[in-house]
């Protein structure tokens, strides 16, 4: 086979190989863009759930360990707001600096307790304006991993840290679920690892996305 024939055979082979390489690179770029978007959407959802867990603990002294309880709180419960009237004096009274409790007992200040819908209080206008609204807020879908019909994993418990009992929670989704519907196999992500907020082993409210 002469050189001319070999060249004619190699040209289409090289074209096919170039196309496959280009297609592979293009596919990788497209996946990375979609993956970044999926992660950002889930991060915002996990931040919303963290805000809800903090509010739930403030009212109940524990974190919720299931979504039924947590979502019932935001849909049907209320939060406590204490309004103070007056100020505890900075000056000494009878030679002593009085505490807030003493000022309250003496009638120098007063406190009124109000109850506000948890939904209106927790996800108020200030909060909603501060979140990433590229991902619309829907209280009815808080527990669902975006682009799936699956719920996040949720757990809560009490752990011992330095001989002190600490309330902890964790809400998470495996990257396999975060990337549901995408061609995520053999990419740079460990699909069994978790995108999560909170920790069941540390007293942390942080997310593991690098905040």
Rosetta constraint file for C-alpha pairs under 8 A:
AtomPair CA 1 CA 5 HARMONIC 6.37 0.50
AtomPair CA 1 CA 6 HARMONIC 6.83 0.50
AtomPair CA 2 CA 6 HARMONIC 6.46 0.50
AtomPair CA 3 CA 7 HARMONIC 6.07 0.50
AtomPair CA 4 CA 8 HARMONIC 6.30 0.50
AtomPair CA 5 CA 9 HARMONIC 6.30 0.50
AtomPair CA 6 CA 10 HARMONIC 6.16 0.50
AtomPair CA 7 CA 11 HARMONIC 6.16 0.50
AtomPair CA 8 CA 12 HARMONIC 7.47 0.50
AtomPair CA 9 CA 13 HARMONIC 6.85 0.50
AtomPair CA 10 CA 14 HARMONIC 5.97 0.50
AtomPair CA 11 CA 15 HARMONIC 6.23 0.50
AtomPair CA 12 CA 16 HARMONIC 6.11 0.50
AtomPair CA 13 CA 17 HARMONIC 6.17 0.50
AtomPair CA 14 CA 18 HARMONIC 5.97 0.50
AtomPair CA 15 CA 19 HARMONIC 6.13 0.50
AtomPair CA 16 CA 20 HARMONIC 6.19 0.50
AtomPair CA 17 CA 21 HARMONIC 6.18 0.50
AtomPair CA 18 CA 22 HARMONIC 6.06 0.50
AtomPair CA 19 CA 23 HARMONIC 5.91 0.50
AtomPair CA 20 CA 24 HARMONIC 6.03 0.50
AtomPair CA 21 CA 25 HARMONIC 6.24 0.50
AtomPair CA 22 CA 26 HARMONIC 6.01 0.50
AtomPair CA 23 CA 27 HARMONIC 5.96 0.50
AtomPair CA 24 CA 28 HARMONIC 6.19 0.50
AtomPair CA 25 CA 29 HARMONIC 6.22 0.50
AtomPair CA 26 CA 30 HARMONIC 6.16 0.50
AtomPair CA 27 CA 31 HARMONIC 6.12 0.50
AtomPair CA 28 CA 32 HARMONIC 6.19 0.50
AtomPair CA 29 CA 33 HARMONIC 6.37 0.50
AtomPair CA 30 CA 34 HARMONIC 6.31 0.50
AtomPair CA 31 CA 35 HARMONIC 5.87 0.50
AtomPair CA 31 CA 182 HARMONIC 7.41 0.50
AtomPair CA 31 CA 183 HARMONIC 7.36 0.50
AtomPair CA 31 CA 184 HARMONIC 7.51 0.50
AtomPair CA 32 CA 36 HARMONIC 6.07 0.50
AtomPair CA 33 CA 37 HARMONIC 6.40 0.50
AtomPair CA 34 CA 38 HARMONIC 6.17 0.50
AtomPair CA 35 CA 39 HARMONIC 6.11 0.50
AtomPair CA 35 CA 179 HARMONIC 6.68 0.50
AtomPair CA 36 CA 40 HARMONIC 6.20 0.50
AtomPair CA 37 CA 41 HARMONIC 6.24 0.50
AtomPair CA 38 CA 42 HARMONIC 6.27 0.50
AtomPair CA 38 CA 146 HARMONIC 7.87 0.50
AtomPair CA 38 CA 178 HARMONIC 6.43 0.50
AtomPair CA 38 CA 179 HARMONIC 6.79 0.50
AtomPair CA 39 CA 43 HARMONIC 6.01 0.50
AtomPair CA 39 CA 178 HARMONIC 6.97 0.50
AtomPair CA 40 CA 44 HARMONIC 6.31 0.50
AtomPair CA 41 CA 45 HARMONIC 6.38 0.50
AtomPair CA 41 CA 135 HARMONIC 6.18 0.50
AtomPair CA 41 CA 146 HARMONIC 7.37 0.50
AtomPair CA 42 CA 46 HARMONIC 6.07 0.50
AtomPair CA 42 CA 145 HARMONIC 7.03 0.50
AtomPair CA 42 CA 146 HARMONIC 6.81 0.50
AtomPair CA 42 CA 178 HARMONIC 7.32 0.50
AtomPair CA 43 CA 47 HARMONIC 6.17 0.50
AtomPair CA 43 CA 195 HARMONIC 8.00 0.50
AtomPair CA 43 CA 209 HARMONIC 7.59 0.50
AtomPair CA 44 CA 48 HARMONIC 6.29 0.50
AtomPair CA 44 CA 131 HARMONIC 7.34 0.50
AtomPair CA 44 CA 132 HARMONIC 6.78 0.50
AtomPair CA 44 CA 135 HARMONIC 7.55 0.50
AtomPair CA 45 CA 49 HARMONIC 6.30 0.50
AtomPair CA 45 CA 142 HARMONIC 6.91 0.50
AtomPair CA 46 CA 50 HARMONIC 6.09 0.50
AtomPair CA 46 CA 171 HARMONIC 7.24 0.50
AtomPair CA 46 CA 172 HARMONIC 7.87 0.50
AtomPair CA 46 CA 196 HARMONIC 7.23 0.50
AtomPair CA 46 CA 197 HARMONIC 6.33 0.50
AtomPair CA 46 CA 207 HARMONIC 7.97 0.50
AtomPair CA 47 CA 51 HARMONIC 6.26 0.50
AtomPair CA 47 CA 197 HARMONIC 7.61 0.50
AtomPair CA 48 CA 52 HARMONIC 6.35 0.50
AtomPair CA 48 CA 142 HARMONIC 7.76 0.50
AtomPair CA 49 CA 53 HARMONIC 6.12 0.50
AtomPair CA 49 CA 142 HARMONIC 7.03 0.50
AtomPair CA 49 CA 143 HARMONIC 7.95 0.50
AtomPair CA 49 CA 171 HARMONIC 7.95 0.50
AtomPair CA 50 CA 54 HARMONIC 6.19 0.50
AtomPair CA 50 CA 197 HARMONIC 7.14 0.50
AtomPair CA 50 CA 198 HARMONIC 7.90 0.50
AtomPair CA 50 CA 205 HARMONIC 7.40 0.50
AtomPair CA 51 CA 55 HARMONIC 6.35 0.50
AtomPair CA 51 CA 122 HARMONIC 7.40 0.50
AtomPair CA 52 CA 56 HARMONIC 6.09 0.50
AtomPair CA 52 CA 70 HARMONIC 7.72 0.50
AtomPair CA 52 CA 74 HARMONIC 7.62 0.50
AtomPair CA 52 CA 122 HARMONIC 6.77 0.50
AtomPair CA 53 CA 57 HARMONIC 6.15 0.50
AtomPair CA 53 CA 63 HARMONIC 5.97 0.50
AtomPair CA 53 CA 64 HARMONIC 6.77 0.50
AtomPair CA 53 CA 70 HARMONIC 7.40 0.50
AtomPair CA 54 CA 58 HARMONIC 6.21 0.50
AtomPair CA 54 CA 63 HARMONIC 7.39 0.50
AtomPair CA 55 CA 59 HARMONIC 6.53 0.50
AtomPair CA 55 CA 79 HARMONIC 7.95 0.50
AtomPair CA 55 CA 122 HARMONIC 6.71 0.50
AtomPair CA 56 CA 60 HARMONIC 5.99 0.50
AtomPair CA 56 CA 61 HARMONIC 7.77 0.50
AtomPair CA 56 CA 62 HARMONIC 7.39 0.50
AtomPair CA 56 CA 63 HARMONIC 6.40 0.50
AtomPair CA 56 CA 64 HARMONIC 7.12 0.50
AtomPair CA 56 CA 70 HARMONIC 7.22 0.50
AtomPair CA 56 CA 73 HARMONIC 7.19 0.50
AtomPair CA 57 CA 61 HARMONIC 4.68 0.50
AtomPair CA 57 CA 62 HARMONIC 4.68 0.50
AtomPair CA 57 CA 63 HARMONIC 4.97 0.50
AtomPair CA 57 CA 64 HARMONIC 7.57 0.50
AtomPair CA 58 CA 62 HARMONIC 7.78 0.50
AtomPair CA 59 CA 79 HARMONIC 6.57 0.50
AtomPair CA 59 CA 80 HARMONIC 7.31 0.50
AtomPair CA 62 CA 167 HARMONIC 6.54 0.50
AtomPair CA 63 CA 156 HARMONIC 6.00 0.50
AtomPair CA 63 CA 157 HARMONIC 7.67 0.50
AtomPair CA 63 CA 167 HARMONIC 6.99 0.50
AtomPair CA 63 CA 168 HARMONIC 7.02 0.50
AtomPair CA 63 CA 169 HARMONIC 6.39 0.50
AtomPair CA 64 CA 69 HARMONIC 6.45 0.50
AtomPair CA 64 CA 70 HARMONIC 5.74 0.50
AtomPair CA 64 CA 155 HARMONIC 7.52 0.50
AtomPair CA 64 CA 156 HARMONIC 6.29 0.50
AtomPair CA 64 CA 169 HARMONIC 7.82 0.50
AtomPair CA 65 CA 69 HARMONIC 7.76 0.50
AtomPair CA 65 CA 70 HARMONIC 7.92 0.50
AtomPair CA 65 CA 154 HARMONIC 6.07 0.50
AtomPair CA 65 CA 155 HARMONIC 4.57 0.50
AtomPair CA 65 CA 156 HARMONIC 4.65 0.50
AtomPair CA 65 CA 157 HARMONIC 7.54 0.50
AtomPair CA 65 CA 169 HARMONIC 7.45 0.50
AtomPair CA 66 CA 70 HARMONIC 6.44 0.50
AtomPair CA 66 CA 154 HARMONIC 6.02 0.50
AtomPair CA 66 CA 155 HARMONIC 6.69 0.50
AtomPair CA 67 CA 71 HARMONIC 5.68 0.50
AtomPair CA 67 CA 143 HARMONIC 6.68 0.50
AtomPair CA 67 CA 154 HARMONIC 7.34 0.50
AtomPair CA 68 CA 72 HARMONIC 6.04 0.50
AtomPair CA 69 CA 73 HARMONIC 6.27 0.50
AtomPair CA 70 CA 74 HARMONIC 6.69 0.50
AtomPair CA 71 CA 75 HARMONIC 6.05 0.50
AtomPair CA 72 CA 76 HARMONIC 5.62 0.50
AtomPair CA 72 CA 77 HARMONIC 7.02 0.50
AtomPair CA 73 CA 77 HARMONIC 4.73 0.50
AtomPair CA 73 CA 78 HARMONIC 7.45 0.50
AtomPair CA 73 CA 118 HARMONIC 6.99 0.50
AtomPair CA 74 CA 78 HARMONIC 7.73 0.50
AtomPair CA 74 CA 117 HARMONIC 7.99 0.50
AtomPair CA 74 CA 118 HARMONIC 5.20 0.50
AtomPair CA 74 CA 119 HARMONIC 5.12 0.50
AtomPair CA 74 CA 122 HARMONIC 7.97 0.50
AtomPair CA 75 CA 118 HARMONIC 7.14 0.50
AtomPair CA 75 CA 119 HARMONIC 6.24 0.50
AtomPair CA 76 CA 117 HARMONIC 7.54 0.50
AtomPair CA 76 CA 118 HARMONIC 7.40 0.50
AtomPair CA 77 CA 117 HARMONIC 6.33 0.50
AtomPair CA 77 CA 118 HARMONIC 5.68 0.50
AtomPair CA 78 CA 115 HARMONIC 5.91 0.50
AtomPair CA 78 CA 116 HARMONIC 5.23 0.50
AtomPair CA 78 CA 117 HARMONIC 4.32 0.50
AtomPair CA 78 CA 118 HARMONIC 4.33 0.50
AtomPair CA 78 CA 119 HARMONIC 7.79 0.50
AtomPair CA 79 CA 115 HARMONIC 5.60 0.50
AtomPair CA 79 CA 116 HARMONIC 5.38 0.50
AtomPair CA 79 CA 117 HARMONIC 6.29 0.50
AtomPair CA 79 CA 118 HARMONIC 5.20 0.50
AtomPair CA 79 CA 121 HARMONIC 6.91 0.50
AtomPair CA 80 CA 113 HARMONIC 6.80 0.50
AtomPair CA 80 CA 114 HARMONIC 5.89 0.50
AtomPair CA 80 CA 115 HARMONIC 4.86 0.50
AtomPair CA 80 CA 116 HARMONIC 6.58 0.50
AtomPair CA 81 CA 113 HARMONIC 5.79 0.50
AtomPair CA 81 CA 114 HARMONIC 5.07 0.50
AtomPair CA 81 CA 115 HARMONIC 6.09 0.50
AtomPair CA 81 CA 116 HARMONIC 7.25 0.50
AtomPair CA 82 CA 111 HARMONIC 6.38 0.50
AtomPair CA 82 CA 112 HARMONIC 5.62 0.50
AtomPair CA 82 CA 113 HARMONIC 4.52 0.50
AtomPair CA 82 CA 114 HARMONIC 6.19 0.50
AtomPair CA 83 CA 111 HARMONIC 5.46 0.50
AtomPair CA 83 CA 112 HARMONIC 5.16 0.50
AtomPair CA 83 CA 113 HARMONIC 6.34 0.50
AtomPair CA 83 CA 114 HARMONIC 7.63 0.50
AtomPair CA 84 CA 109 HARMONIC 7.06 0.50
AtomPair CA 84 CA 110 HARMONIC 5.75 0.50
AtomPair CA 84 CA 111 HARMONIC 4.42 0.50
AtomPair CA 84 CA 112 HARMONIC 6.54 0.50
AtomPair CA 85 CA 109 HARMONIC 5.60 0.50
AtomPair CA 85 CA 110 HARMONIC 5.14 0.50
AtomPair CA 85 CA 111 HARMONIC 6.12 0.50
AtomPair CA 86 CA 108 HARMONIC 6.72 0.50
AtomPair CA 86 CA 109 HARMONIC 4.61 0.50
AtomPair CA 86 CA 110 HARMONIC 6.68 0.50
AtomPair CA 87 CA 108 HARMONIC 7.29 0.50
AtomPair CA 87 CA 109 HARMONIC 5.90 0.50
AtomPair CA 88 CA 98 HARMONIC 7.57 0.50
AtomPair CA 88 CA 99 HARMONIC 7.21 0.50
AtomPair CA 88 CA 100 HARMONIC 5.86 0.50
AtomPair CA 88 CA 103 HARMONIC 5.84 0.50
AtomPair CA 88 CA 108 HARMONIC 6.93 0.50
AtomPair CA 88 CA 109 HARMONIC 6.69 0.50
AtomPair CA 89 CA 98 HARMONIC 7.58 0.50
AtomPair CA 89 CA 103 HARMONIC 7.94 0.50
AtomPair CA 90 CA 97 HARMONIC 7.27 0.50
AtomPair CA 91 CA 97 HARMONIC 6.83 0.50
AtomPair CA 92 CA 96 HARMONIC 4.95 0.50
AtomPair CA 92 CA 97 HARMONIC 4.79 0.50
AtomPair CA 92 CA 98 HARMONIC 7.18 0.50
AtomPair CA 93 CA 97 HARMONIC 6.36 0.50
AtomPair CA 93 CA 98 HARMONIC 7.04 0.50
AtomPair CA 98 CA 102 HARMONIC 5.96 0.50
AtomPair CA 98 CA 103 HARMONIC 6.57 0.50
AtomPair CA 99 CA 103 HARMONIC 6.21 0.50
AtomPair CA 100 CA 104 HARMONIC 6.06 0.50
AtomPair CA 101 CA 105 HARMONIC 6.23 0.50
AtomPair CA 102 CA 106 HARMONIC 6.11 0.50
AtomPair CA 103 CA 107 HARMONIC 6.18 0.50
AtomPair CA 103 CA 108 HARMONIC 5.13 0.50
AtomPair CA 103 CA 109 HARMONIC 5.94 0.50
AtomPair CA 104 CA 108 HARMONIC 5.92 0.50
AtomPair CA 104 CA 109 HARMONIC 5.04 0.50
AtomPair CA 104 CA 110 HARMONIC 5.88 0.50
AtomPair CA 104 CA 111 HARMONIC 7.93 0.50
AtomPair CA 116 CA 120 HARMONIC 7.09 0.50
AtomPair CA 116 CA 121 HARMONIC 6.32 0.50
AtomPair CA 117 CA 121 HARMONIC 6.10 0.50
AtomPair CA 118 CA 122 HARMONIC 5.69 0.50
AtomPair CA 118 CA 123 HARMONIC 7.96 0.50
AtomPair CA 119 CA 123 HARMONIC 5.79 0.50
AtomPair CA 119 CA 124 HARMONIC 7.49 0.50
AtomPair CA 120 CA 124 HARMONIC 5.22 0.50
AtomPair CA 122 CA 127 HARMONIC 7.75 0.50
AtomPair CA 123 CA 127 HARMONIC 5.68 0.50
AtomPair CA 123 CA 128 HARMONIC 6.24 0.50
AtomPair CA 124 CA 128 HARMONIC 6.23 0.50
AtomPair CA 125 CA 129 HARMONIC 6.08 0.50
AtomPair CA 126 CA 130 HARMONIC 6.36 0.50
AtomPair CA 127 CA 131 HARMONIC 6.57 0.50
AtomPair CA 128 CA 133 HARMONIC 7.89 0.50
AtomPair CA 128 CA 137 HARMONIC 7.89 0.50
AtomPair CA 129 CA 133 HARMONIC 7.79 0.50
AtomPair CA 133 CA 137 HARMONIC 7.34 0.50
AtomPair CA 138 CA 142 HARMONIC 6.54 0.50
AtomPair CA 143 CA 151 HARMONIC 5.29 0.50
AtomPair CA 143 CA 152 HARMONIC 5.97 0.50
AtomPair CA 144 CA 148 HARMONIC 7.07 0.50
AtomPair CA 144 CA 149 HARMONIC 6.38 0.50
AtomPair CA 144 CA 150 HARMONIC 5.65 0.50
AtomPair CA 144 CA 151 HARMONIC 4.33 0.50
AtomPair CA 144 CA 152 HARMONIC 6.11 0.50
AtomPair CA 145 CA 149 HARMONIC 7.01 0.50
AtomPair CA 145 CA 150 HARMONIC 5.86 0.50
AtomPair CA 145 CA 151 HARMONIC 5.63 0.50
AtomPair CA 145 CA 152 HARMONIC 5.90 0.50
AtomPair CA 145 CA 173 HARMONIC 7.30 0.50
AtomPair CA 145 CA 177 HARMONIC 7.40 0.50
AtomPair CA 145 CA 178 HARMONIC 6.92 0.50
AtomPair CA 146 CA 178 HARMONIC 7.28 0.50
AtomPair CA 147 CA 178 HARMONIC 7.86 0.50
AtomPair CA 147 CA 180 HARMONIC 6.83 0.50
AtomPair CA 148 CA 177 HARMONIC 7.37 0.50
AtomPair CA 148 CA 180 HARMONIC 6.84 0.50
AtomPair CA 152 CA 171 HARMONIC 6.36 0.50
AtomPair CA 152 CA 172 HARMONIC 5.55 0.50
AtomPair CA 152 CA 173 HARMONIC 5.36 0.50
AtomPair CA 153 CA 170 HARMONIC 7.88 0.50
AtomPair CA 153 CA 171 HARMONIC 5.44 0.50
AtomPair CA 153 CA 172 HARMONIC 5.15 0.50
AtomPair CA 153 CA 173 HARMONIC 6.24 0.50
AtomPair CA 154 CA 169 HARMONIC 7.47 0.50
AtomPair CA 154 CA 170 HARMONIC 5.83 0.50
AtomPair CA 154 CA 171 HARMONIC 4.51 0.50
AtomPair CA 154 CA 172 HARMONIC 6.71 0.50
AtomPair CA 155 CA 169 HARMONIC 5.61 0.50
AtomPair CA 155 CA 170 HARMONIC 5.48 0.50
AtomPair CA 155 CA 171 HARMONIC 6.65 0.50
AtomPair CA 155 CA 200 HARMONIC 7.77 0.50
AtomPair CA 156 CA 167 HARMONIC 7.50 0.50
AtomPair CA 156 CA 168 HARMONIC 5.59 0.50
AtomPair CA 156 CA 169 HARMONIC 4.05 0.50
AtomPair CA 156 CA 170 HARMONIC 6.40 0.50
AtomPair CA 156 CA 200 HARMONIC 7.09 0.50
AtomPair CA 157 CA 167 HARMONIC 6.03 0.50
AtomPair CA 157 CA 168 HARMONIC 5.56 0.50
AtomPair CA 157 CA 169 HARMONIC 6.47 0.50
AtomPair CA 157 CA 200 HARMONIC 7.28 0.50
AtomPair CA 158 CA 165 HARMONIC 6.23 0.50
AtomPair CA 158 CA 166 HARMONIC 5.39 0.50
AtomPair CA 158 CA 167 HARMONIC 4.59 0.50
AtomPair CA 158 CA 168 HARMONIC 6.00 0.50
AtomPair CA 159 CA 165 HARMONIC 5.63 0.50
AtomPair CA 159 CA 166 HARMONIC 5.32 0.50
AtomPair CA 159 CA 167 HARMONIC 6.57 0.50
AtomPair CA 159 CA 168 HARMONIC 7.11 0.50
AtomPair CA 159 CA 200 HARMONIC 7.87 0.50
AtomPair CA 159 CA 201 HARMONIC 7.25 0.50
AtomPair CA 160 CA 164 HARMONIC 5.39 0.50
AtomPair CA 160 CA 165 HARMONIC 4.65 0.50
AtomPair CA 160 CA 166 HARMONIC 6.09 0.50
AtomPair CA 161 CA 165 HARMONIC 6.34 0.50
AtomPair CA 161 CA 166 HARMONIC 6.70 0.50
AtomPair CA 161 CA 203 HARMONIC 7.97 0.50
AtomPair CA 166 CA 203 HARMONIC 6.67 0.50
AtomPair CA 167 CA 203 HARMONIC 7.33 0.50
AtomPair CA 168 CA 198 HARMONIC 7.19 0.50
AtomPair CA 168 CA 199 HARMONIC 6.50 0.50
AtomPair CA 168 CA 200 HARMONIC 5.83 0.50
AtomPair CA 168 CA 201 HARMONIC 7.83 0.50
AtomPair CA 168 CA 202 HARMONIC 7.38 0.50
AtomPair CA 168 CA 203 HARMONIC 6.01 0.50
AtomPair CA 168 CA 204 HARMONIC 7.37 0.50
AtomPair CA 169 CA 198 HARMONIC 5.59 0.50
AtomPair CA 169 CA 199 HARMONIC 5.85 0.50
AtomPair CA 169 CA 200 HARMONIC 5.83 0.50
AtomPair CA 170 CA 196 HARMONIC 6.90 0.50
AtomPair CA 170 CA 197 HARMONIC 5.76 0.50
AtomPair CA 170 CA 198 HARMONIC 4.42 0.50
AtomPair CA 170 CA 199 HARMONIC 4.90 0.50
AtomPair CA 170 CA 200 HARMONIC 5.94 0.50
AtomPair CA 171 CA 196 HARMONIC 5.62 0.50
AtomPair CA 171 CA 197 HARMONIC 5.55 0.50
AtomPair CA 171 CA 198 HARMONIC 6.64 0.50
AtomPair CA 172 CA 194 HARMONIC 6.13 0.50
AtomPair CA 172 CA 195 HARMONIC 5.59 0.50
AtomPair CA 172 CA 196 HARMONIC 4.08 0.50
AtomPair CA 172 CA 197 HARMONIC 6.48 0.50
AtomPair CA 173 CA 177 HARMONIC 6.48 0.50
AtomPair CA 173 CA 178 HARMONIC 6.65 0.50
AtomPair CA 173 CA 194 HARMONIC 5.51 0.50
AtomPair CA 173 CA 195 HARMONIC 5.48 0.50
AtomPair CA 173 CA 196 HARMONIC 6.46 0.50
AtomPair CA 174 CA 178 HARMONIC 6.40 0.50
AtomPair CA 174 CA 191 HARMONIC 6.44 0.50
AtomPair CA 174 CA 192 HARMONIC 5.59 0.50
AtomPair CA 174 CA 193 HARMONIC 5.57 0.50
AtomPair CA 174 CA 194 HARMONIC 4.40 0.50
AtomPair CA 174 CA 195 HARMONIC 6.21 0.50
AtomPair CA 175 CA 179 HARMONIC 5.97 0.50
AtomPair CA 175 CA 189 HARMONIC 7.48 0.50
AtomPair CA 175 CA 190 HARMONIC 7.11 0.50
AtomPair CA 175 CA 191 HARMONIC 4.66 0.50
AtomPair CA 175 CA 192 HARMONIC 6.22 0.50
AtomPair CA 175 CA 193 HARMONIC 6.13 0.50
AtomPair CA 175 CA 194 HARMONIC 5.95 0.50
AtomPair CA 175 CA 195 HARMONIC 6.58 0.50
AtomPair CA 176 CA 180 HARMONIC 6.15 0.50
AtomPair CA 176 CA 184 HARMONIC 7.72 0.50
AtomPair CA 176 CA 191 HARMONIC 4.51 0.50
AtomPair CA 176 CA 192 HARMONIC 6.29 0.50
AtomPair CA 179 CA 183 HARMONIC 7.98 0.50
AtomPair CA 179 CA 184 HARMONIC 6.62 0.50
AtomPair CA 184 CA 189 HARMONIC 7.77 0.50
AtomPair CA 184 CA 191 HARMONIC 7.83 0.50
AtomPair CA 185 CA 191 HARMONIC 7.89 0.50
AtomPair CA 195 CA 207 HARMONIC 7.81 0.50
AtomPair CA 195 CA 208 HARMONIC 6.51 0.50
AtomPair CA 195 CA 209 HARMONIC 7.00 0.50
AtomPair CA 196 CA 207 HARMONIC 5.64 0.50
AtomPair CA 196 CA 208 HARMONIC 5.86 0.50
AtomPair CA 196 CA 209 HARMONIC 7.72 0.50
AtomPair CA 197 CA 205 HARMONIC 6.47 0.50
AtomPair CA 197 CA 206 HARMONIC 5.62 0.50
AtomPair CA 197 CA 207 HARMONIC 3.90 0.50
AtomPair CA 197 CA 208 HARMONIC 6.34 0.50
AtomPair CA 198 CA 203 HARMONIC 7.85 0.50
AtomPair CA 198 CA 204 HARMONIC 5.37 0.50
AtomPair CA 198 CA 205 HARMONIC 4.45 0.50
AtomPair CA 198 CA 206 HARMONIC 5.46 0.50
AtomPair CA 198 CA 207 HARMONIC 6.08 0.50
AtomPair CA 199 CA 203 HARMONIC 6.83 0.50
AtomPair CA 199 CA 204 HARMONIC 5.89 0.50
AtomPair CA 199 CA 205 HARMONIC 7.19 0.50
AtomPair CA 206 CA 211 HARMONIC 6.94 0.50
AtomPair CA 207 CA 211 HARMONIC 6.39 0.50
